[in-house]
C-alpha cells in the first residue's frame, strides 16, 4: 500500500481544527519540564512539545515504549522483529543517535551506537512522556539534534495509593505490574514511589522466510524491571532524594542456526542522588549525581567466540541554578559527564571520554511577547563546541500563538565511529546542525491545533563508505556528507457530539544532500488519527496509523512499502479503582515491514485488568 499525501488525509487533520465543543486533550495549562529544564506552563513554552499522559499509556496495550512513540507526530520507528528486538526511533527524520533520551533526568544510551536501548525500557513504570522537537543542545549537550524524549516515572504525593495490573494476549504475551506511591504530611514530608513489573511473550520469527539467517522458530522476549524514588523535605524549599531503575531484557533473534537458541541479554540501570535548595527567595539550586548502565550481551553459539558483551557506563554531575529576575528567569548550568565502555570483543573500544559543559539560558515574558536565549560550551576529546539558540513567541490572544526559533546543535562521534578496529577513525569530528522553524498553536475551548515548519541542515555527517581517507582498504566511518531534515508537522484535537478526535500528519523530506537519496527507513509522509467515545462506564476507541513508502538502505535500492494499521480498544470502568482493557491491534491483519525482511505482528489482541489510580 502506498500512502501519498492525499487531500482526504489533510482534510481530516484540518477538520479536527475547526470543530466544536469542549477540548479534552493537553491544554496550555499542562506543565512541561523538558523544554526548559524547569516546570513551565505549556502556554509559556516556545519549543514544539508533545506530552503523553498516563491515561494514554494505560490504554495503549503496547508492548514497548516505541509502540507508543510511533503514534505521535514527528516520530517513526524501525525494529528488527518483536517488541523486544533492537529498535530505532527517528524524530523529525533525525537518526536514532541524534536524539537525547532521559529517564527522570538521567541520560541513557550506548556510547558505542549512540542510541538508547528502547527495547529495554519498561513500559509499566512510566507515568508520562515528554517529547520536545528540534535541537536542544544548549540545554542537554551533544546529540540533541532531532529532539529530546524524557520518560518520567511516578512520584509520591498524598495518601498511599496501591496499584496493580495483569494482562495477557496473542503470542502467549503476559504482563503484570504492581506499584505503591504516596507521601507523609507536614513541612518535612517523606514521599515515595515504587513499582515492579514483568512482560513475557513467545513472539514470532524475527525474520521472514527466504531471508539469509532465517530460522522458523518463535523469537520472544522476557523483561523484568523494578524502580523507585524516595525524597525527604528537610525544610521549606529544601529537599534531598534518591531514585533508581533496573530493567533486564532477554530477547531471541535469528542468526541461521537451528541447533542453538540465539539470544541477547540487556540490562538498563539508572541511579541518581539529588538535592534541591531554595538558597534565596529568587534562587533555586538543583544538584544531581547520576549513573546509567547500558549492558548488551549477545550469544550466537556455545563456543567462547559466540558470546560478546559491550557495557556503557555514564556518570554525570549536574548543577542547575534557576534565578528569578523580576518577570524573567536566568538559568546557569554546569555538567560533568564521563562515558566509559568495556568490550569483550574489542580492546580498542574499552575507553573513557569526559565532557565538561557550561550553559546559560535567559527567558523573558513581556505582555504578549516570549523570548528565550541560550548558549552552551562543551569540551571533550573531540575539542570544544559552542552552540546557541534563540526563540520568540507572540500571543495574539484568544488561544492563538505564533513562534519562531533558530538553533545550532552537534552530535559527538560514537566510540564505534572513533575506535572500532577497521571501521572507526580517531580524526572524526562531530556532526553539526543548524535548525530554523516557525510554529503556530491554537488552544480554544473546543479545539487544539499545533503546526510547525522546520528546516534542519546537517554538515559533517558521519557515514560508512569506501574507500577510506588515506587509502585504507575497506569501508569506514568518516565525515563526508550533508543532510537536510525539512518538513511540516500538524497535530489537532477536538470533541464532536461526545466523540474525542485527535490526529496528526507529517510531510517531510529527510535526505542526504551529498547523494540526493532519502535517509533510510524514513517516509515522506506519515500520519495518525484516533477517535474515542465514553458512555457511562464504557470507553471505546479506534486508532489509524499510516506510513508512506520508505527505503531500507542509504542507496534507496531496497524499498519498504507503505502501510495502514487499524487498532481498536475498549475500557470498562467497573469502579473508580477497577477497570478492564481489551485491545485489538492491526485489525485487518496487514502485512508490513519496519525493517526489510524482519517480521512484524499480524492481528493481535490484549486484555488487562487494572486496579488503582495511575
Buried (B, 14 or more C-beta within 10 A) or exposed (E): EEBEBEEEBBEBBBBBBEBEEEBBBBBBEBEBBBBBBBEBEBBBBBBBBBBBBBEBBBBBBBBBBBBBBBBBBBBBBBBBBBBBBBBBBBBBBBBBBBBBBBBBBBBBBBBBBBBBBBBBBBBBBBBBBBBBBBBBBBBBBBBBBBBBBBBBBBBBEEEEBEBBBBBBBBBEBBBBBBBBBBBBEEEEBBBBBBBBBBBBBBBBBBBBEEBEEBBEBBBBBBBBBBBBBBBBBEEEEBBBBBBBBBBBBBBBBBBEEEEBEBBBBBBBBBBBBBBBBBEEEEEBBBBBBBBBBBBBBBBBEEEEEBBBBBBBBBBBBBBBBBBEEEEEBBBBBBBBBBBBBBBBBBEBBBBEBEBBBEBBBBBBBEEEEBBBBBBBBBBBEBEEBEBBBBBBBEBEEEBBBBBBBBBBBBBBBBBBBBBBEEBBBEEBBBBBBBBBBBBBBBBBEBBBBBBBBBBBBBBBBBBEBEEBEEEEEEBBBBBEBBBBBBBBBBBBBBBBEEBBBBBBBBBBBBBBBEBEBBBBBBBBBBBBBBBBBBEEEEBBBBBBBBBBBBBBEBEBEEEBBBBBBBBBBBBBBEEEEEBBBBBBBBBEEBEBBBBBBBBBBBEBBBBBBBBBEB
